[in-house]
Amino acid sequence: MLRSYLLSIPLTIAMTGLLSSTAVAALDKGYITGKWVINSQGQCDAKNAEHLIVHGDGSFEYSRRGKADAVGFWRIENDVVVLDMMTSPASFQDIHAELQEFAEYQIYSMRAMPVDRQPDQFSAVASIGDQMQQFSLKRCQ
């Protein structure tokens, strides 16, 4: 019993060091603020790239092909990014067929839970209405 306890101490120390060296980026204002490209393997300048520009004042814009499709306000609640947005009727018509029911001048709330956070990229699972979607974001330099 004592022998197994003594053998477990180095293993515990090694695991603690491993876990601390692979710490995830903190989800806070400093992390989320910036220009992100969505689902484009990090190609920020791609012609059809989707961008999320998150401003430090709590506002954001979502754009495709260089045009803003949605604007709104963001906040972080319990490690979930909440995006309250307003879109034009044309915003969702050509990207995600399952989101076309949201194509009106109304305010929508999207809740995105970032997973696999790294310093300049993360994946997220998001919901808007009763629709769920997974996407990846990479910070533009």
Phi, psi and omega in degrees: 000309180297321180298315179294327177295314181295325178290333181283339181298308178299323179296317178297317179297317180297316180295321178298317178295320179296315181294321181289334180280346179247034182295144180277158177293139180291138178270098179213181183303317181297326180285314189281336181292134177140187179257126182240144173257140186253128174051039182233025181050034175079013181272085185296331184262011178298143185303318183257022183294144173262133180237145170241116179253114184254119182266151181293345180273006178093006178254163177209165171220143176248130182223153172228141179052033176079005180243136179289124177259336180211145175225158179173205184234150181232158174202163177248127178231113176052051180063024174237132177271122180256124180244109175265119190227159171237135182233162174273164179301336182274351190302313188258003189293331185243010180247306184230104185306325182290349179260002184297334179295346180265010186275071176216167172281088178214167176264131178241154176241123176250135177247121182240124178258106179292136175231162179053048180287131173232169186308320184234020177197156174199162172254159179213151170249126186232154175230141172222119189063230178256016179261139177243146179208148174249141178209168178235147179231143176228135182291134176277141181265000000 
